[in-house]
Amino acid sequence: MQIKIDTKDIYEEGTKKIFEIKQQVEKLLPFWIAGSITALVATSYAHLFSLAEDLSKKLYHNTGLWFLFVPPIFFFISWFFVDRLAPKSNGSGIPQLMASIELSHKNQPELIDSFLNFRIILIKIISSLLGVLGGGSMGREGPTLQISGSIFHLISRHWHWSEIENKSAFLMAGAASGLASAFNTPLGGIVYVIEELAKSHLSTFRTGVLHAVIFAGIISQMIMGPYLYFGYPKVPSFKINFIWKYLIISLFSALIVTGFSQCLKLIVKWRSQLDSIAKKSLFALLAGLYFALVVVFLSSKGLGPGKDLLNSLLFDSTNTQVSDVCSRFIGSLMTYANGGAGGIFAPTLSLGGSFGSLINHWFNFDMGTLPVLIGMTAGLSALTHSPLTSFILVLEMTDRHRSIFPIMLAAIIGHGVSKIISNQSFYDFVAHRFLEEIK
């Protein structure tokens, strides 16, 4: 018995499959390329940021009281670059990205250009490096998101090999890739897009976001290794009879960060009323001077993004002092007030974590380092109004699955407390102001 093979059908079927694969590759190629570029830029930026932070510590320790002149000078230059060359590169960068995603749903790429472009990338990096060189209490995570969003937007605008069907999903992929590269938290990046940036536009979420995050994550780990942002702190196991302690720490950490967030909103309003270059210059100089006075005469723990403070709390069994928390609170506000580029993710983590440690010390809860993680999670959730993202980020940054229930509880409490006080997160508040300005 002979079996007749129709080679024509096989050829046509094979040709069809090859064409489908080619189409799929062409669709995903911009996500792969943009994710890879984001990882390279983000890791280089992280390295420069770390060098600037180390240099600022040396300046602080070697200059003595002369350090009082360092923050005002660097804060002023940081603000000047932003104000003169790229005003939309100021602050965190996350509100600008949120506004851009909203504009992408309305198909207004020309308006997005003012928030995401090549100049934004350069000025964002330069200004934030100058700020942290002056000792500023700022992070690189928010700036990394605006930088990654700019990379994805530029590729979207100049991509001619194939059609990028959904520009908003492409920008969301940029946000996820940026967060994944900044914290080495790929799952947190994806969840943040779903929870915070997509919101009512979940239908735009596509496989491309996952592909972009994978490429960004792999390349970041190839360069920096499979590191954890906060290592492997030892934490006690979950205890049902400690729930009331978890609640107290979460509540107070959420309250202090919510207060911090409300103060940031006031600063944004005050700065918007400055109508001359002279007033803006004076504001930047005074912010730098107040910051210097705080870190010199109150506590040096207000210097930098706060990662060193959290590491000492998590690994060296140190206790936070009231002066340390005050320095971080005021120092972070003054850093943001100067008007340059710089994120508030890391300062918020350090503020919430240090206050959680302080509550643990005040009440003699004796829970080891767990209050630090609880404070970090509750604080970040209070700032962003994104409890799921906050919980997953802290979990991924520390790999402490035994503390999963306390930090989940902290995320819920942080979100609930902040929503009672203000229905609008800080990022939403600033993003809406940006959108109102361009109407």
N, C-alpha and C positions, 0 to 999 in steps of 0.2 A: 504494500500500500504506500503510495507516494503522497507526501504532504506538499501542497502547492503554496509557495510563499509569494505573496504579492509585494514585491520590492518597492513598487511605486507608493503603496499605502504606508509602508515603513518609512520611506524617505520623507513623505509629506508630514507624517506624524513627528518624525525627528526634527524636521525643519520648523514645525510649529512649536515644539518644545524649546528649541534653541532660541527662537524669536521671543517666546515668553520669558525665558531666563534673561535674555538681553534687555528686554523692557524692564524687568525687575531690577537688574543691576543698574541700569541707567537711572531708575527712580531713587535707588538707595545710594548711588555714588556720591551725590552732594552731601548726604548725611555723613558718610564715611570720611570724606575729605575735610569737611568743616569740623567734625569731631576730632580728627587727628590734629588739625591746626590749633584748635582750641586747647588740646592737651599740651602741645609744645609751648604755646604762649603762656598758658596758666602755670606750668611747672617752672618756666624761666622767670615769670613774675614772682612766684613763690620764693624762688632762690634769691632774687634781688631784694625782696621784702625782708627776708630773714637776715641778709647782710646789712640792710639799713637799720633793722632793729638792733642787731649786735653793735653796730657803730654808735647808735644813740645811747646805749648803755655805757659804752666807753666814754662818750662825751659827758654823761651825767656824773660818772665816778671820777673823771679827771679834771673837770672844770670847777667843782665846788659851787660856790654861790654865783660864779659867772654863768652857770647854767640858766640863771634867770633870763638871760638875753637870748638863749638858744631857741626855745619854742616860739617867741614872738617873731624872730627873723624867719625861721623856716615855715611857720604858719602863714606869714604874710606872702612869702614867695609861692607857697602851695596854692593859696587863694588867687594870687595874681595870675598864675598860669591858667587857671580855670576861668576866671572872670574875663580875661583878655582874649583867650584862644578857643575855649570850648565851654561856655557857661552850663551846658546840659551835662557836663561830666562831673558836676559837683556831688558831694555826698556819697551815699551808698552805691547807687546805680540800679538797685532792684526796682524802685518806683519808675525809673525811666524805661526799664525793660517791660514792666507791667503796662505802662502807657503805650508802648510800641506794639505789644501784642493786641491790645484793645483796638489800636488803629489798623492793625493788619486785618482784623475781622471786617473793618469797613473799607478795606482795599485802598488804603491811602499811603503807599510806600514813600511818596515825596515828603510827607510829614514825619515818617519814621526816620528819615535821613538826619533829622536834627537831633535825634536821641541816640542813634546807632550809626557810627561812621568811623573811618580810619583815624581822623583827628581825635575823636573821643578816646580811642584805644591808647594813643600816645600820651595824651594829656592826663588820662585817668591813671596811667602807670606812673608818669613823672610826678604828678601832684601828690598822689598817695605815698610815693617813696619819700618825697620831701617832708610830708607830714609826719611819717613814722621816724624819719631821721631826726626830726625835732622832738622826738619822744612821744608823739601823739598817740592817744588811746584809740586806735582804729584797727580794723581788720581788712583783709584783702578779699574776703569772700564775696561781699556785695559788688565791689569793683570787678571781680572776676566774672560775675554774671553779666554785667553790662559789656565787658570786653568780649565775652563769648557770644553774646547777642549781636554785637557789632560784626564779629567775624561771620556769623551765619547770615546776617542781613546783607553784608557785602557780597558773599557768595551767591545769595539769592538774587541780588540785583544784576550780577554779571555772569550768571550761569546760562549758557546758550546751547549746551550739548543736548539737553532734554528739558522738558517742562517740569518745574517744581509745582505740583498741583495745589498744595495747601501751604501758603506762606506763613500763616499763623502757627501751624504745627511745626514748621521749620524753625521758627523763632523759639517755640517752646522747647524744641530739641536743643537749641543753643543754651537755654537756661538750665536744662537738666545736665548738659555736658559741663557747663561752667561750675555748677554746684558739685558735681561728681569729681571734677578735677581739683577744686579748691579744698574739699574735705576728704577726698578719697572715699566718697560715700555714694556709689552708683545707685543703690536702691533709694537713698534719700533724695537724690536728684530727680528720679522718676516720680516719686511720691509728691515732691514739691510741685512739679508741673501739674499733676492731677488735682492736688488739693488747693493750691493757691492760684496758679496762673491760668489753668483751664477753666475752673469753676463751671459756669453755665455752658461752656463750649467744649464739653468732653467729647463731642462727636468729632472734633478736629484732632484728637489724640490718635496717632498712627504708629505703626511699627517702626517708622523712621526714627522716632525719639529713642527707642531702645537701641537701635543700631548706633546712633550718634553717641549715646552714653557708653556703649560697649567699647567703641573705638577710642573715645577720650579716656576711659578708665584703663584700658590695656596699655596705651602709650604712656599715660601718667605713671603707671606701675613699672613699666620698663625703665623709665628714667629715674623715678624716686624710690622704687621698690614697693613691696606690699606693706606699707607702713600703716599704723593706726594714728589718727590725729592726736589722741591722748594716751596711746600705749595700752597697757593692761593693768589698770588699777585693781587692787584687791578690795572686794566689797563683801559685806556679810550677806548671807542668804535671806530670802524673804521670810518675815515672821508676821503671822496674822495679828499678834498682839501689839505690833508696832505701827499698825495702820494709822492710829491717831497721831503718831509722831510724823509719819509721812505727810499727813494732811496739814499739820501745822507748818512744816518746813515749806511745803508747796505753796500754801496760802501766803506766807510772808514773802517768799521769793517772788511770787507773782505780783504782789502789791508793790514791791520796790521797783520792779522792772516796768510795771504799768505806769507808775509815777515818773520813771525815767522817760518812757515813751511820750507821756503827756508833755513833759518839759521839752522834748525834742520838737513836738508840734508847735509849741510857743516860740521856740527859736526860729523855726521855719517862717512863722508869721512875722516875727520881728525883723528878720533879715530881708523879707520881701518889701518892707517899708523903707529900707535904706535907698534913697533916690540919687545918691551921688557917689562918685569914685572915692571921694575923701572920707565919707562916712563908712563905706565898705572897708576901706583900708584901715581906718581906726578900729573898726569892729574886729577885724582879723588880728590886729596887733594886740588889742586888749584881751581877746580870747587866748592868745598865746601867752600873755603875761599872767593872766589868772591861772592858766594851766600850770605854768612854771612855779608859781607861788604854792599851788596845791601839792605838787609832787616834791618840792624842796622842803617845805615846812610842815606838811601834813603826813604824807606817806609816799614813798617812791613806788609803791605798788600800782599807782595810777599810770605808770609809764607803759607804753606799748599796747599791743592788743590784749594782753592779759593771759596769754597761754602759759607763760612762766609761772604766774601766780597759781593758776589751776594745777599745773604740774607739781608744784610744791605742796599743794593741798592734797593731791591725789597720791603722791608717792613718797613724800617726806614727812607725813604726819604732822604738819605744821597747823597752827590755828590762825584764823583770820582775826584781825583787830578791827574795831569800829573805824579807826582812822583809815584802814586799808579800803574798806567798803566805801567810805565817804570820798576817798581819793579817786576810786574808780568811777563813782557816780558823777562827781563834779568834773573830773578830768575828761571823761568821755563826752560830757555835754559841751565842754569848752573846745574839745577837738572838733566836734561836729559844727560848732558855732562859727569856726573860722571861715567856712565856706569853700574849703578845698575838697578834694576827693578823698574818700575813706569810708570803709564799711562799719557797720554797727553790730554785725553778727557776733564777731569775737568779743567785743566789749560787753555785749549783753550776756554771753555765756559766762564770762568772768565775773560780771556783777551778780548774776543769779547764783552761780556756784559759790562765790565767796560769801554771799549772804546766807546761803544754805548752811555753809560751814559755821558761820557765826551763830546762827540759831541753835545748831547742834551743840556748840560750846556753851552758850548761855543757859540752855535748859538741861545740860548734862545728859543728853540723849544717848551718848556713847554708841553711835552707829557707824563708827569708822569713817570711810570716805563716801559712803552712800548719800549723805546729805548734799555733798557737792554735786553729784549727778542729778539728784532730785531738783536742786536749785537751778542748775543749768537748763534742765528740761522745762521746768515751770516758767522760768524767765524767758526762754526762747519762744515758748508757746504764747506767752503774754504779749510779746513784741509782734510776732507774725500773725497771730490768730490762726495758726496752722498746727494743731496739736499732733496730728499723725506724723507730719514732717519732723517736728521737733523731737518726738519720741524716737523715730527711726534714725535721725541724724546722731543723736547722743548714743544710741545703741551701737550704730556702726562705727562711731569714732572711738569707742572704748571696748567693744566686743564683750560687754558684761551681761550676758543673757540671764544670769542669776538675779539681776536687778530689774528684769523686764516689767514686773508688775508695779513696783514703786514708781518707776519713771513713766509708765503709762498713766498711772494715777496723777502724777505730777503734771503731765501734759494736759489732762482733762481739767484739773484745777486751775492751771495757768490760763487756759483758754477761757474758762468760765468766769474767773475773776476779772480778766481784762475786758470781756464783753459786757459785763455789768457796768463797768466804769465808762467804757467808750465802745461804741458799736463799730468803730472804724479803726483798723490797725494803722500803725505809723506808715507802713509802706503804701497802703491804700490811700491814706490821707495825702501823701506827697504826690502819688500818681494822679489822683483826681485834680490836684492843683495844676499839674503839668498839662493835663487835658483841657482844663478850663482856660489856661493861658493861650492855647493855640486855636480856640474856637473863634 
